[in-house]
């Protein structure tokens, strides 16, 4: 729950701060929000090991705790992202697309631009579905959470 609450707070702060920043900076803030929210995995595994399980936690137990926390935070992030795209800023995808088309047009050769334009079109199509947007954003957070869970598990396991 701490990770989800932190995620919601940082996401809200990111929205406010992000309105003054470019898309690259917003992406950095977004990923930083994910990592900070998922850092509670480490503390949860350590708490379980030290306070609940007499200083012992197996690899399997620790990984299970981390994956469950990752899943919860990922689902919350997916829901928040859908709320943002559907209700708070329904024009986000169009703005994002327009921004990157202009950036690529000014920085890439004609052939490279056409290739990037195809990629953007595919992304635009994919993210136009609310379910796919939810799934992709949730999976992004879950994969990061799994990596953090694995690293935390390696450092914190004690038999």
C-alpha atoms as one frame of an Amber mdcrd trajectory, in Angstrom:
protein
   0.000   0.000   0.000   2.874   2.397   0.746   4.169   1.952  -2.780   0.743
   2.640  -4.266   0.204   5.727  -2.112   3.678   7.004  -2.975   2.966   6.348
  -6.634  -0.256   8.356  -6.538   1.408  11.272  -4.748   4.457  11.343  -7.027
   2.274  10.953 -10.127   0.236  13.982  -9.022   3.369  16.005  -8.301   4.774
  14.929 -11.651   1.668  16.230 -13.401   2.085  19.622 -11.814   5.847  19.858
 -12.355   5.619  18.206 -15.766   3.514  20.946 -17.273   6.650  23.114 -17.256
   8.949  20.441 -18.722   9.571  18.754 -22.069   8.517  15.173 -22.866  11.946
  13.689 -22.179  12.023  15.189 -18.689   8.479  13.967 -18.085   9.532  10.436
 -19.024  12.443  10.601 -16.577  10.071  11.766 -13.833   7.672   8.939 -14.735
  10.333   6.260 -14.457  11.723   7.801 -11.270   8.197   7.691  -9.825   7.977
   3.997 -10.661  11.353   3.169  -9.111  10.711   5.163  -5.921   7.296   3.529
  -5.514   8.779   0.098  -6.046  11.614   0.720  -3.582   9.196  -0.326  -0.845
   9.817  -3.883  -2.032  13.235  -3.832  -0.401  11.863  -2.492   2.881   8.937
  -4.938   2.914  11.205  -7.946   2.401  13.594  -6.697   5.079  10.705  -6.054
   7.481   9.311  -9.530   6.871  12.734 -11.101   7.395  13.665  -9.157  10.518
  10.345  -8.580  12.286   7.983 -11.331  11.136  10.205 -14.317  10.400  12.987
 -14.292  13.033  15.707 -12.935  10.728  15.198 -15.587   8.062  13.753 -15.311
   4.563  14.254 -17.744   1.729  14.756 -16.725  -1.865  11.277 -17.986  -2.718
   9.571 -16.131   0.166  11.369 -12.866  -0.586  10.674 -13.048  -4.302   7.012
 -13.817  -3.629   6.703 -10.704  -1.417   8.403  -8.560  -4.048   6.302  -9.874
  -6.912   3.050  -9.330  -4.990   4.029  -5.748  -4.178   5.039  -5.226  -7.810
   1.679  -6.524  -8.959  -0.262  -4.190  -6.666   1.776  -1.120  -7.621   1.553
  -2.074 -11.322  -2.234  -2.351 -11.191  -2.528   0.993  -9.388  -0.224   2.628
 -11.935  -2.266   1.202 -14.817  -5.481   2.535 -13.291  -3.975   5.975 -12.637
  -2.615   6.102 -16.182  -6.012   5.226 -17.670  -7.706   7.887 -15.514  -5.137
  10.418 -16.694  -5.481   9.556 -20.387  -9.252   9.146 -20.363 -10.371  11.943
 -18.029  -7.597  14.338 -16.985  -5.863  14.791 -20.349  -7.750  13.013 -23.142
  -5.593  14.829 -25.705  -2.355  13.403 -24.323  -1.763  10.847 -27.070  -2.440
  13.383 -29.824  -0.100  15.901 -28.151   2.577  13.237 -27.667   2.272  12.097
 -31.283   2.368  15.650 -32.682   5.381  16.540 -30.542   7.449  13.559 -31.653
   6.453  13.872 -35.313   7.721  17.474 -35.272  10.888  16.505 -33.392  11.704
  13.617 -35.710  10.936  15.698 -38.792  13.425  18.356 -37.722  16.208  16.005
 -36.593  16.109  12.955 -38.886  16.726  12.309 -42.564  13.683  11.645 -44.746
  14.224   7.858 -44.687  14.794   7.766 -40.920  11.772  10.005 -40.404   9.530
   7.639 -42.366  10.759   4.708 -40.278  10.134   6.556 -36.993   6.749   7.705
 -38.279   5.747   4.073 -38.815   6.803   3.275 -35.239   4.818   6.230 -33.900
   1.752   5.183 -35.884   1.979   1.677 -34.425   2.313   3.102 -30.901  -0.589
   5.454 -31.489  -2.755   2.562 -32.655  -1.717   0.416 -29.710  -2.317   3.111
 -27.084  -5.668   4.114 -28.572  -7.174   1.127 -26.746  -7.800   1.824 -23.063
  -7.210  -1.832 -22.212  -3.904  -1.964 -24.090  -2.760   1.283 -22.498  -3.583
  -0.144 -19.060  -1.866  -3.433 -19.868   1.308  -1.895 -21.286   1.754   0.623
 -18.481   1.032  -2.020 -15.841   3.473  -4.444 -17.431   6.172  -1.767 -17.551
   5.843  -1.210 -13.803   5.599  -4.939 -13.113   8.799  -5.702 -15.038  10.659
  -2.954 -13.152   9.183  -4.309  -9.919  10.283  -7.831 -10.763  13.846  -6.631
 -11.355  13.841  -4.709  -8.059  12.337  -7.781  -6.341  15.061 -10.000  -7.710
  17.843  -7.648  -6.650  16.292  -7.142  -3.205  15.834 -10.891  -2.791  19.463
 -11.581  -3.614  20.661  -9.059  -1.027  18.171  -9.870   1.725  17.747 -13.640
   1.690  18.918 -15.529   4.761  18.427 -19.167   5.436
